[in-house]
């Protein structure tokens, strides 16, 4: 997502959200979704450490990553997530939106400076390109969930 066009696209789509944006699927409201996306980006920035998982689940994660590359498909709806990344509490829309945009900028800088981890608990070995691709797919998935 260090590519300026993708970064600009994502930030513009985030800016179109409002506190009353309606979801097409899922359990989270728009504020919870923004907070969730912020937490997911914080994993790449090493601010949140995910727990170890069963090797079978990591194998599934690695295959899923490859499938997304090969078929350029998105993240499946209602896919299970790590407990630390689940947002099922009340939050402030403006604060959540501001925090996500700030973390997104930190992520962009970390990509440019090659400061991202070389491994993910679910997706295995990671390159800068992998992080950018998967974070874009994740953000795109949730922004589509709220029609932007």
C-alpha positions in Angstrom: 0.0 0.0 0.0 3.0 2.2 -0.2 2.0 2.8 -3.7 0.5 6.3 -3.6 -2.6 5.4 -5.6 -3.7 2.6 -3.2 -2.9 4.7 -0.1 -4.9 7.6 -1.5 -7.8 5.3 -2.6 -8.1 3.7 0.9 -7.8 7.0 2.8 -10.5 8.6 0.5 -12.8 5.6 1.1 -12.3 5.9 4.8 -13.1 9.6 4.7 -16.5 8.8 3.0 -17.6 6.9 6.1 -19.9 8.5 8.7 -21.1 7.5 12.1 -24.4 6.2 10.6 -22.9 4.2 7.7 -24.8 1.0 7.3 -23.2 -2.4 6.9 -24.1 -5.0 4.2 -23.1 -7.9 6.4 -21.4 -8.9 9.7 -21.7 -8.0 13.4 -19.6 -4.9 13.7 -21.0 -1.3 13.4 -18.9 1.2 11.4 -17.0 2.4 14.5 -16.1 -1.1 15.6 -14.9 -1.9 12.0 -12.6 1.1 12.0 -11.2 0.1 15.4 -10.8 -3.5 14.1 -8.9 -2.4 11.0 -6.7 -0.2 13.2 -5.8 -3.2 15.5 -5.0 -5.4 12.4 -2.6 -2.7 11.1 -1.0 -2.6 14.6 0.0 -6.2 14.2 2.2 -5.3 11.3 3.7 -2.4 13.3 4.5 -4.9 16.2 2.3 -3.0 18.6 0.1 -6.1 19.0 1.4 -9.6 19.3 -0.8 -12.4 18.2 -0.7 -15.7 20.1 0.8 -18.9 18.6 -1.7 -21.0 16.7 -2.1 -24.7 15.8 0.1 -25.6 12.9 -2.9 -26.8 10.9 -4.5 -23.3 11.1 -1.2 -21.7 10.0 -1.1 -24.1 7.0 -4.7 -23.0 6.1 -3.6 -19.3 6.5 -0.6 -19.8 4.2 -2.8 -21.5 1.6 -5.4 -18.7 1.9 -2.6 -16.1 1.3 -1.5 -18.0 -1.8 -5.1 -18.3 -3.1 -5.6 -14.5 -2.7 -2.5 -13.9 -4.8 -3.4 -16.5 -7.5 -7.1 -15.7 -7.8 -6.9 -12.0 -6.6 -10.0 -12.8 -4.4 -10.9 -11.1 -1.2 -11.2 -12.1 2.3 -14.2 -14.4 2.9 -17.1 -12.9 4.9 -17.4 -13.7 8.6 -14.0 -15.3 8.6 -12.8 -16.2 12.1 -10.2 -13.7 13.6 -7.9 -13.6 16.6 -9.5 -12.7 19.9 -7.3 -9.7 20.3 -8.6 -8.2 17.1 -12.3 -8.7 17.8 -14.1 -5.4 18.6 -17.4 -6.0 20.3 -17.5 -2.9 22.5 -18.8 0.7 22.1 -16.3 3.1 20.6 -16.2 6.7 19.4 -16.5 7.1 15.7 -14.4 10.2 15.2 -11.7 8.9 17.5 -11.7 5.5 15.7 -11.5 7.1 12.3 -8.7 9.4 13.3 -6.7 6.5 14.9 -7.1 4.3 11.8 -5.8 7.1 9.5 -2.9 7.7 11.8 -2.0 4.0 12.0 -2.4 3.7 8.2 0.2 6.5 7.8 2.5 4.7 10.2 2.0 1.5 8.2 2.8 3.4 5.0 6.0 4.7 6.5 7.0 1.3 7.9 6.5 -0.2 4.4 8.7 2.5 2.8 11.4 1.9 5.4 11.2 -1.9 5.3 10.4 -2.1 9.0 7.7 -4.8 8.8 7.9 -8.3 10.4 9.1 -11.2 8.3 6.4 -13.5 9.8 2.7 -13.5 10.6 1.1 -16.0 13.0 -1.5 -17.0 10.5 0.1 -16.3 7.1 3.6 -17.5 7.8 6.6 -15.9 6.1 5.9 -12.4 5.0 7.6 -9.9 2.6 6.8 -6.2 2.4 4.7 -7.0 -0.7 2.7 -9.6 1.3 2.0 -7.1 4.1 0.9 -4.4 1.6 -1.3 -6.9 -0.4 -3.0 -8.5 2.7 -3.6 -5.2 4.5 -5.1 -3.7 1.3 -7.3 -6.7 0.9 -8.4 -6.5 4.5 -9.2 -2.8 4.4 -11.0 -3.2 1.0 -13.1 -6.1 2.5 -14.3 -3.9 5.4 -14.8 -0.8 3.4 -17.0 -2.7 0.9 -18.9 -4.1 4.0 -19.9 -0.4 4.5 -20.5 0.5 0.9 -17.4 2.6 0.2 
